Amino acid sequence: MNRQGLFTSDQGLQNDERTRGIVNRFVTDQMAFFERFVVAMMKMGQLGVLTGNQGEIRRRYGVRNSVGGGLGSVVGEDVKVSAV
């Protein structure tokens, strides 16, 4: 890889020994990347979208906000969340 125009997250995948092999395979086999990408996008399309108070925007992706958090806990208590 020529290391030009990478997102920080992509570079992190390349730097991590646990994911480096996958990155290198996709760099050398573009068809393998697109085949896996299609499968991943199909899975994402099957997820239900949570709206209003059903979901939350997390401060940290791996940790749920406090109970009753939701959008207001992230952006401030003065924000009213309405169901879409």
Phi and psi restraints in degrees (range 20) as a CNS / XPLOR table:
assign (resid 1 and name C) (resid 2 and name N)
       (resid 2 and name CA) (resid 2 and name C) 1.0 -88.0 20.0 2
assign (resid 2 and name N) (resid 2 and name CA)
       (resid 2 and name C) (resid 3 and name N) 1.0 -1.2 20.0 2
assign (resid 2 and name C) (resid 3 and name N)
       (resid 3 and name CA) (resid 3 and name C) 1.0 59.4 20.0 2
assign (resid 3 and name N) (resid 3 and name CA)
       (resid 3 and name C) (resid 4 and name N) 1.0 31.8 20.0 2
assign (resid 3 and name C) (resid 4 and name N)
       (resid 4 and name CA) (resid 4 and name C) 1.0 -110.1 20.0 2
assign (resid 4 and name N) (resid 4 and name CA)
       (resid 4 and name C) (resid 5 and name N) 1.0 135.4 20.0 2
assign (resid 4 and name C) (resid 5 and name N)
       (resid 5 and name CA) (resid 5 and name C) 1.0 69.3 20.0 2
assign (resid 5 and name N) (resid 5 and name CA)
       (resid 5 and name C) (resid 6 and name N) 1.0 32.1 20.0 2
assign (resid 5 and name C) (resid 6 and name N)
       (resid 6 and name CA) (resid 6 and name C) 1.0 -91.7 20.0 2
assign (resid 6 and name N) (resid 6 and name CA)
       (resid 6 and name C) (resid 7 and name N) 1.0 142.8 20.0 2
assign (resid 6 and name C) (resid 7 and name N)
       (resid 7 and name CA) (resid 7 and name C) 1.0 -71.7 20.0 2
assign (resid 7 and name N) (resid 7 and name CA)
       (resid 7 and name C) (resid 8 and name N) 1.0 154.3 20.0 2
assign (resid 7 and name C) (resid 8 and name N)
       (resid 8 and name CA) (resid 8 and name C) 1.0 -57.4 20.0 2
assign (resid 8 and name N) (resid 8 and name CA)
       (resid 8 and name C) (resid 9 and name N) 1.0 -40.4 20.0 2
assign (resid 8 and name C) (resid 9 and name N)
       (resid 9 and name CA) (resid 9 and name C) 1.0 -64.7 20.0 2
assign (resid 9 and name N) (resid 9 and name CA)
       (resid 9 and name C) (resid 10 and name N) 1.0 -38.2 20.0 2
assign (resid 9 and name C) (resid 10 and name N)
       (resid 10 and name CA) (resid 10 and name C) 1.0 -65.4 20.0 2
assign (resid 10 and name N) (resid 10 and name CA)
       (resid 10 and name C) (resid 11 and name N) 1.0 -42.1 20.0 2
assign (resid 10 and name C) (resid 11 and name N)
       (resid 11 and name CA) (resid 11 and name C) 1.0 -63.8 20.0 2
assign (resid 11 and name N) (resid 11 and name CA)
       (resid 11 and name C) (resid 12 and name N) 1.0 -37.6 20.0 2
assign (resid 11 and name C) (resid 12 and name N)
       (resid 12 and name CA) (resid 12 and name C) 1.0 -61.7 20.0 2
assign (resid 12 and name N) (resid 12 and name CA)
       (resid 12 and name C) (resid 13 and name N) 1.0 -38.7 20.0 2
assign (resid 12 and name C) (resid 13 and name N)
       (resid 13 and name CA) (resid 13 and name C) 1.0 -65.5 20.0 2
assign (resid 13 and name N) (resid 13 and name CA)
       (resid 13 and name C) (resid 14 and name N) 1.0 -37.7 20.0 2
assign (resid 13 and name C) (resid 14 and name N)
       (resid 14 and name CA) (resid 14 and name C) 1.0 -69.1 20.0 2
assign (resid 14 and name N) (resid 14 and name CA)
       (resid 14 and name C) (resid 15 and name N) 1.0 -36.8 20.0 2
assign (resid 14 and name C) (resid 15 and name N)
       (resid 15 and name CA) (resid 15 and name C) 1.0 -75.8 20.0 2
assign (resid 15 and name N) (resid 15 and name CA)
       (resid 15 and name C) (resid 16 and name N) 1.0 -23.7 20.0 2
assign (resid 15 and name C) (resid 16 and name N)
       (resid 16 and name CA) (resid 16 and name C) 1.0 -84.2 20.0 2
assign (resid 16 and name N) (resid 16 and name CA)
       (resid 16 and name C) (resid 17 and name N) 1.0 122.2 20.0 2
assign (resid 16 and name C) (resid 17 and name N)
       (resid 17 and name CA) (resid 17 and name C) 1.0 -61.2 20.0 2
assign (resid 17 and name N) (resid 17 and name CA)
       (resid 17 and name C) (resid 18 and name N) 1.0 -24.2 20.0 2
assign (resid 17 and name C) (resid 18 and name N)
       (resid 18 and name CA) (resid 18 and name C) 1.0 -72.3 20.0 2
assign (resid 18 and name N) (resid 18 and name CA)
       (resid 18 and name C) (resid 19 and name N) 1.0 -25.8 20.0 2
assign (resid 18 and name C) (resid 19 and name N)
       (resid 19 and name CA) (resid 19 and name C) 1.0 -117.3 20.0 2
assign (resid 19 and name N) (resid 19 and name CA)
       (resid 19 and name C) (resid 20 and name N) 1.0 -5.9 20.0 2
assign (resid 19 and name C) (resid 20 and name N)
       (resid 20 and name CA) (resid 20 and name C) 1.0 -57.5 20.0 2
assign (resid 20 and name N) (resid 20 and name CA)
       (resid 20 and name C) (resid 21 and name N) 1.0 -40.6 20.0 2
assign (resid 20 and name C) (resid 21 and name N)
       (resid 21 and name CA) (resid 21 and name C) 1.0 -62.2 20.0 2
assign (resid 21 and name N) (resid 21 and name CA)
       (resid 21 and name C) (resid 22 and name N) 1.0 -39.5 20.0 2
assign (resid 21 and name C) (resid 22 and name N)
       (resid 22 and name CA) (resid 22 and name C) 1.0 -65.5 20.0 2
assign (resid 22 and name N) (resid 22 and name CA)
       (resid 22 and name C) (resid 23 and name N) 1.0 -45.5 20.0 2
assign (resid 22 and name C) (resid 23 and name N)
       (resid 23 and name CA) (resid 23 and name C) 1.0 -59.5 20.0 2
assign (resid 23 and name N) (resid 23 and name CA)
       (resid 23 and name C) (resid 24 and name N) 1.0 -47.4 20.0 2
assign (resid 23 and name C) (resid 24 and name N)
       (resid 24 and name CA) (resid 24 and name C) 1.0 -63.3 20.0 2
assign (resid 24 and name N) (resid 24 and name CA)
       (resid 24 and name C) (resid 25 and name N) 1.0 -36.9 20.0 2
assign (resid 24 and name C) (resid 25 and name N)
       (resid 25 and name CA) (resid 25 and name C) 1.0 -63.6 20.0 2
assign (resid 25 and name N) (resid 25 and name CA)
       (resid 25 and name C) (resid 26 and name N) 1.0 -45.4 20.0 2
assign (resid 25 and name C) (resid 26 and name N)
       (resid 26 and name CA) (resid 26 and name C) 1.0 -68.0 20.0 2
assign (resid 26 and name N) (resid 26 and name CA)
       (resid 26 and name C) (resid 27 and name N) 1.0 -30.1 20.0 2
assign (resid 26 and name C) (resid 27 and name N)
       (resid 27 and name CA) (resid 27 and name C) 1.0 -66.6 20.0 2
assign (resid 27 and name N) (resid 27 and name CA)
       (resid 27 and name C) (resid 28 and name N) 1.0 -39.6 20.0 2
assign (resid 27 and name C) (resid 28 and name N)
       (resid 28 and name CA) (resid 28 and name C) 1.0 -90.8 20.0 2
assign (resid 28 and name N) (resid 28 and name CA)
       (resid 28 and name C) (resid 29 and name N) 1.0 -15.6 20.0 2
assign (resid 28 and name C) (resid 29 and name N)
       (resid 29 and name CA) (resid 29 and name C) 1.0 -133.5 20.0 2
assign (resid 29 and name N) (resid 29 and name CA)
       (resid 29 and name C) (resid 30 and name N) 1.0 84.3 20.0 2
assign (resid 29 and name C) (resid 30 and name N)
       (resid 30 and name CA) (resid 30 and name C) 1.0 -60.7 20.0 2
assign (resid 30 and name N) (resid 30 and name CA)
       (resid 30 and name C) (resid 31 and name N) 1.0 -35.2 20.0 2
assign (resid 30 and name C) (resid 31 and name N)
       (resid 31 and name CA) (resid 31 and name C) 1.0 -62.3 20.0 2
assign (resid 31 and name N) (resid 31 and name CA)
       (resid 31 and name C) (resid 32 and name N) 1.0 -40.3 20.0 2
assign (resid 31 and name C) (resid 32 and name N)
       (resid 32 and name CA) (resid 32 and name C) 1.0 -60.7 20.0 2
assign (resid 32 and name N) (resid 32 and name CA)
       (resid 32 and name C) (resid 33 and name N) 1.0 -41.0 20.0 2
assign (resid 32 and name C) (resid 33 and name N)
       (resid 33 and name CA) (resid 33 and name C) 1.0 -60.7 20.0 2
assign (resid 33 and name N) (resid 33 and name CA)
       (resid 33 and name C) (resid 34 and name N) 1.0 -50.5 20.0 2
assign (resid 33 and name C) (resid 34 and name N)
       (resid 34 and name CA) (resid 34 and name C) 1.0 -67.1 20.0 2
assign (resid 34 and name N) (resid 34 and name CA)
       (resid 34 and name C) (resid 35 and name N) 1.0 -33.1 20.0 2
assign (resid 34 and name C) (resid 35 and name N)
       (resid 35 and name CA) (resid 35 and name C) 1.0 -63.4 20.0 2
assign (resid 35 and name N) (resid 35 and name CA)
       (resid 35 and name C) (resid 36 and name N) 1.0 -45.3 20.0 2
assign (resid 35 and name C) (resid 36 and name N)
       (resid 36 and name CA) (resid 36 and name C) 1.0 -68.6 20.0 2
assign (resid 36 and name N) (resid 36 and name CA)
       (resid 36 and name C) (resid 37 and name N) 1.0 -35.7 20.0 2
assign (resid 36 and name C) (resid 37 and name N)
       (resid 37 and name CA) (resid 37 and name C) 1.0 -62.8 20.0 2
assign (resid 37 and name N) (resid 37 and name CA)
       (resid 37 and name C) (resid 38 and name N) 1.0 -43.3 20.0 2
assign (resid 37 and name C) (resid 38 and name N)
       (resid 38 and name CA) (resid 38 and name C) 1.0 -59.3 20.0 2
assign (resid 38 and name N) (resid 38 and name CA)
       (resid 38 and name C) (resid 39 and name N) 1.0 -46.0 20.0 2
assign (resid 38 and name C) (resid 39 and name N)
       (resid 39 and name CA) (resid 39 and name C) 1.0 -61.4 20.0 2
assign (resid 39 and name N) (resid 39 and name CA)
       (resid 39 and name C) (resid 40 and name N) 1.0 -44.2 20.0 2
assign (resid 39 and name C) (resid 40 and name N)
       (resid 40 and name CA) (resid 40 and name C) 1.0 -63.3 20.0 2
assign (resid 40 and name N) (resid 40 and name CA)
       (resid 40 and name C) (resid 41 and name N) 1.0 -41.9 20.0 2
assign (resid 40 and name C) (resid 41 and name N)
       (resid 41 and name CA) (resid 41 and name C) 1.0 -66.7 20.0 2
assign (resid 41 and name N) (resid 41 and name CA)
       (resid 41 and name C) (resid 42 and name N) 1.0 -35.8 20.0 2
assign (resid 41 and name C) (resid 42 and name N)
       (resid 42 and name CA) (resid 42 and name C) 1.0 -64.4 20.0 2
assign (resid 42 and name N) (resid 42 and name CA)
       (resid 42 and name C) (resid 43 and name N) 1.0 -41.4 20.0 2
assign (resid 42 and name C) (resid 43 and name N)
       (resid 43 and name CA) (resid 43 and name C) 1.0 -63.2 20.0 2
assign (resid 43 and name N) (resid 43 and name CA)
       (resid 43 and name C) (resid 44 and name N) 1.0 -43.1 20.0 2
assign (resid 43 and name C) (resid 44 and name N)
       (resid 44 and name CA) (resid 44 and name C) 1.0 -61.6 20.0 2
assign (resid 44 and name N) (resid 44 and name CA)
       (resid 44 and name C) (resid 45 and name N) 1.0 -36.7 20.0 2
assign (resid 44 and name C) (resid 45 and name N)
       (resid 45 and name CA) (resid 45 and name C) 1.0 -67.5 20.0 2
assign (resid 45 and name N) (resid 45 and name CA)
       (resid 45 and name C) (resid 46 and name N) 1.0 -18.4 20.0 2
assign (resid 45 and name C) (resid 46 and name N)
       (resid 46 and name CA) (resid 46 and name C) 1.0 -90.4 20.0 2
assign (resid 46 and name N) (resid 46 and name CA)
       (resid 46 and name C) (resid 47 and name N) 1.0 -7.6 20.0 2
assign (resid 46 and name C) (resid 47 and name N)
       (resid 47 and name CA) (resid 47 and name C) 1.0 -75.4 20.0 2
assign (resid 47 and name N) (resid 47 and name CA)
       (resid 47 and name C) (resid 48 and name N) 1.0 141.3 20.0 2
assign (resid 47 and name C) (resid 48 and name N)
       (resid 48 and name CA) (resid 48 and name C) 1.0 -79.4 20.0 2
assign (resid 48 and name N) (resid 48 and name CA)
       (resid 48 and name C) (resid 49 and name N) 1.0 139.9 20.0 2
assign (resid 48 and name C) (resid 49 and name N)
       (resid 49 and name CA) (resid 49 and name C) 1.0 -91.0 20.0 2
assign (resid 49 and name N) (resid 49 and name CA)
       (resid 49 and name C) (resid 50 and name N) 1.0 128.4 20.0 2
assign (resid 49 and name C) (resid 50 and name N)
       (resid 50 and name CA) (resid 50 and name C) 1.0 -91.0 20.0 2
assign (resid 50 and name N) (resid 50 and name CA)
       (resid 50 and name C) (resid 51 and name N) 1.0 131.8 20.0 2
assign (resid 50 and name C) (resid 51 and name N)
       (resid 51 and name CA) (resid 51 and name C) 1.0 -125.0 20.0 2
assign (resid 51 and name N) (resid 51 and name CA)
       (resid 51 and name C) (resid 52 and name N) 1.0 165.0 20.0 2
assign (resid 51 and name C) (resid 52 and name N)
       (resid 52 and name CA) (resid 52 and name C) 1.0 58.4 20.0 2
assign (resid 52 and name N) (resid 52 and name CA)
       (resid 52 and name C) (resid 53 and name N) 1.0 -130.3 20.0 2
assign (resid 52 and name C) (resid 53 and name N)
       (resid 53 and name CA) (resid 53 and name C) 1.0 -86.6 20.0 2
assign (resid 53 and name N) (resid 53 and name CA)
       (resid 53 and name C) (resid 54 and name N) 1.0 3.1 20.0 2
assign (resid 53 and name C) (resid 54 and name N)
       (resid 54 and name CA) (resid 54 and name C) 1.0 -74.9 20.0 2
assign (resid 54 and name N) (resid 54 and name CA)
       (resid 54 and name C) (resid 55 and name N) 1.0 -29.0 20.0 2
assign (resid 54 and name C) (resid 55 and name N)
       (resid 55 and name CA) (resid 55 and name C) 1.0 -121.1 20.0 2
assign (resid 55 and name N) (resid 55 and name CA)
       (resid 55 and name C) (resid 56 and name N) 1.0 -171.8 20.0 2
assign (resid 55 and name C) (resid 56 and name N)
       (resid 56 and name CA) (resid 56 and name C) 1.0 -150.8 20.0 2
assign (resid 56 and name N) (resid 56 and name CA)
       (resid 56 and name C) (resid 57 and name N) 1.0 152.0 20.0 2
assign (resid 56 and name C) (resid 57 and name N)
       (resid 57 and name CA) (resid 57 and name C) 1.0 -96.5 20.0 2
assign (resid 57 and name N) (resid 57 and name CA)
       (resid 57 and name C) (resid 58 and name N) 1.0 118.0 20.0 2
assign (resid 57 and name C) (resid 58 and name N)
       (resid 58 and name CA) (resid 58 and name C) 1.0 -83.0 20.0 2
assign (resid 58 and name N) (resid 58 and name CA)
       (resid 58 and name C) (resid 59 and name N) 1.0 142.9 20.0 2
assign (resid 58 and name C) (resid 59 and name N)
       (resid 59 and name CA) (resid 59 and name C) 1.0 -68.0 20.0 2
assign (resid 59 and name N) (resid 59 and name CA)
       (resid 59 and name C) (resid 60 and name N) 1.0 -42.0 20.0 2
assign (resid 59 and name C) (resid 60 and name N)
       (resid 60 and name CA) (resid 60 and name C) 1.0 -127.0 20.0 2
assign (resid 60 and name N) (resid 60 and name CA)
       (resid 60 and name C) (resid 61 and name N) 1.0 129.0 20.0 2
assign (resid 60 and name C) (resid 61 and name N)
       (resid 61 and name CA) (resid 61 and name C) 1.0 -59.3 20.0 2
assign (resid 61 and name N) (resid 61 and name CA)
       (resid 61 and name C) (resid 62 and name N) 1.0 -30.5 20.0 2
assign (resid 61 and name C) (resid 62 and name N)
       (resid 62 and name CA) (resid 62 and name C) 1.0 -92.4 20.0 2
assign (resid 62 and name N) (resid 62 and name CA)
       (resid 62 and name C) (resid 63 and name N) 1.0 1.4 20.0 2
assign (resid 62 and name C) (resid 63 and name N)
       (resid 63 and name CA) (resid 63 and name C) 1.0 -133.3 20.0 2
assign (resid 63 and name N) (resid 63 and name CA)
       (resid 63 and name C) (resid 64 and name N) 1.0 128.5 20.0 2
assign (resid 63 and name C) (resid 64 and name N)
       (resid 64 and name CA) (resid 64 and name C) 1.0 -69.0 20.0 2
assign (resid 64 and name N) (resid 64 and name CA)
       (resid 64 and name C) (resid 65 and name N) 1.0 148.9 20.0 2
assign (resid 64 and name C) (resid 65 and name N)
       (resid 65 and name CA) (resid 65 and name C) 1.0 -69.5 20.0 2
assign (resid 65 and name N) (resid 65 and name CA)
       (resid 65 and name C) (resid 66 and name N) 1.0 174.1 20.0 2
assign (resid 65 and name C) (resid 66 and name N)
       (resid 66 and name CA) (resid 66 and name C) 1.0 -62.4 20.0 2
assign (resid 66 and name N) (resid 66 and name CA)
       (resid 66 and name C) (resid 67 and name N) 1.0 161.0 20.0 2
assign (resid 66 and name C) (resid 67 and name N)
       (resid 67 and name CA) (resid 67 and name C) 1.0 -55.3 20.0 2
assign (resid 67 and name N) (resid 67 and name CA)
       (resid 67 and name C) (resid 68 and name N) 1.0 133.8 20.0 2
assign (resid 67 and name C) (resid 68 and name N)
       (resid 68 and name CA) (resid 68 and name C) 1.0 76.2 20.0 2
assign (resid 68 and name N) (resid 68 and name CA)
       (resid 68 and name C) (resid 69 and name N) 1.0 12.7 20.0 2
assign (resid 68 and name C) (resid 69 and name N)
       (resid 69 and name CA) (resid 69 and name C) 1.0 -60.8 20.0 2
assign (resid 69 and name N) (resid 69 and name CA)
       (resid 69 and name C) (resid 70 and name N) 1.0 -79.7 20.0 2
assign (resid 69 and name C) (resid 70 and name N)
       (resid 70 and name CA) (resid 70 and name C) 1.0 64.2 20.0 2
assign (resid 70 and name N) (resid 70 and name CA)
       (resid 70 and name C) (resid 71 and name N) 1.0 -165.9 20.0 2
assign (resid 70 and name C) (resid 71 and name N)
       (resid 71 and name CA) (resid 71 and name C) 1.0 -62.2 20.0 2
assign (resid 71 and name N) (resid 71 and name CA)
       (resid 71 and name C) (resid 72 and name N) 1.0 -40.1 20.0 2
assign (resid 71 and name C) (resid 72 and name N)
       (resid 72 and name CA) (resid 72 and name C) 1.0 -58.2 20.0 2
assign (resid 72 and name N) (resid 72 and name CA)
       (resid 72 and name C) (resid 73 and name N) 1.0 -33.4 20.0 2
assign (resid 72 and name C) (resid 73 and name N)
       (resid 73 and name CA) (resid 73 and name C) 1.0 -72.4 20.0 2
assign (resid 73 and name N) (resid 73 and name CA)
       (resid 73 and name C) (resid 74 and name N) 1.0 -16.4 20.0 2
assign (resid 73 and name C) (resid 74 and name N)
       (resid 74 and name CA) (resid 74 and name C) 1.0 -93.2 20.0 2
assign (resid 74 and name N) (resid 74 and name CA)
       (resid 74 and name C) (resid 75 and name N) 1.0 -43.0 20.0 2
assign (resid 74 and name C) (resid 75 and name N)
       (resid 75 and name CA) (resid 75 and name C) 1.0 -105.9 20.0 2
assign (resid 75 and name N) (resid 75 and name CA)
       (resid 75 and name C) (resid 76 and name N) 1.0 -4.7 20.0 2
assign (resid 75 and name C) (resid 76 and name N)
       (resid 76 and name CA) (resid 76 and name C) 1.0 124.9 20.0 2
assign (resid 76 and name N) (resid 76 and name CA)
       (resid 76 and name C) (resid 77 and name N) 1.0 148.9 20.0 2
assign (resid 76 and name C) (resid 77 and name N)
       (resid 77 and name CA) (resid 77 and name C) 1.0 -69.5 20.0 2
assign (resid 77 and name N) (resid 77 and name CA)
       (resid 77 and name C) (resid 78 and name N) 1.0 -18.5 20.0 2
assign (resid 77 and name C) (resid 78 and name N)
       (resid 78 and name CA) (resid 78 and name C) 1.0 -79.8 20.0 2
assign (resid 78 and name N) (resid 78 and name CA)
       (resid 78 and name C) (resid 79 and name N) 1.0 -5.1 20.0 2
assign (resid 78 and name C) (resid 79 and name N)
       (resid 79 and name CA) (resid 79 and name C) 1.0 -87.5 20.0 2
assign (resid 79 and name N) (resid 79 and name CA)
       (resid 79 and name C) (resid 80 and name N) 1.0 129.0 20.0 2
assign (resid 79 and name C) (resid 80 and name N)
       (resid 80 and name CA) (resid 80 and name C) 1.0 -96.9 20.0 2
assign (resid 80 and name N) (resid 80 and name CA)
       (resid 80 and name C) (resid 81 and name N) 1.0 130.9 20.0 2
assign (resid 80 and name C) (resid 81 and name N)
       (resid 81 and name CA) (resid 81 and name C) 1.0 -100.3 20.0 2
assign (resid 81 and name N) (resid 81 and name CA)
       (resid 81 and name C) (resid 82 and name N) 1.0 124.7 20.0 2
assign (resid 81 and name C) (resid 82 and name N)
       (resid 82 and name CA) (resid 82 and name C) 1.0 -112.0 20.0 2
assign (resid 82 and name N) (resid 82 and name CA)
       (resid 82 and name C) (resid 83 and name N) 1.0 147.1 20.0 2
assign (resid 82 and name C) (resid 83 and name N)
       (resid 83 and name CA) (resid 83 and name C) 1.0 -68.6 20.0 2
assign (resid 83 and name N) (resid 83 and name CA)
       (resid 83 and name C) (resid 84 and name N) 1.0 140.2 20.0 2
